[in-house]
Amino acid sequence: MPKMKTKRGAAKRFKMTGTGQIKRSKAFTSHILTKKSTKRKRNLRKSGLVDSTDLKGMRRILPYL
């Protein structure tokens, strides 16, 4: 059986943490920022974690992460 291929677009967007969770960046940060509050934009700068319900699919597209 051949090796599985990693989805390269996903590999550029996600990183694995030391405990096996997948780290992600938050959306809604690129444009239309004037109507968003400073507090909201500051919180969007922080990274988040992929939800546990999505982990099975994420491990399928990122087999070697």
N, C-alpha and C positions, 0 to 999 in steps of 0.2 A: 504494500500500500504506500502511495507517495506521501511525502510530508504535507502537512496542512499549510496553507498560505495565510499570512497575517494580512488583514485589511489595512493597507498603509495609511489611509485617511484617519482611521481610528487610532492607529499607533502613534500618530503625531499629536493626538488630542488627549490621550489618557496615559497615566502613569500608575504603577503599582506601588502601594505603600508597604511598609515592613510587615504589617499584620495581614496582608493578602487582600486588602480592600483596593478598589480602583478609584484613583483621584481624578477629578474633572474640574474644568473651569466653568464658571457660570455664564449664562447667556444674557442677552440684552445689554451689552456693554459697548457696542460699536457705533451706533448713531442714534439720533433723536434723544440726546442726553439732556436737553434744556428743560424738558418737562419732568425729569426725574430728580428727586431730591438729592442733596449731597449725601445724606445718610444712606440712602438706597444705593447710590453709586459706590460709596465706600464699601458697603457690604457685598456688592457684586465683585469687588476685586479679590475677595477671599476665595479660596478653592473649596469645592464641595466634594462629596463622595457619591459614587454611583449607588443607587438604591438597591437593596438586596433582591427585589423582584426582577431587576434587570441584569443581575450578575451572570445568570446562565447564558444569556445571549451574548454578553460581553466576552465571556470566556471562549465562546465559539468563534468570535471574530478576532480575538487576540489570544491565540493558543500559547504563544511563547512569551507573553508579557510577564 
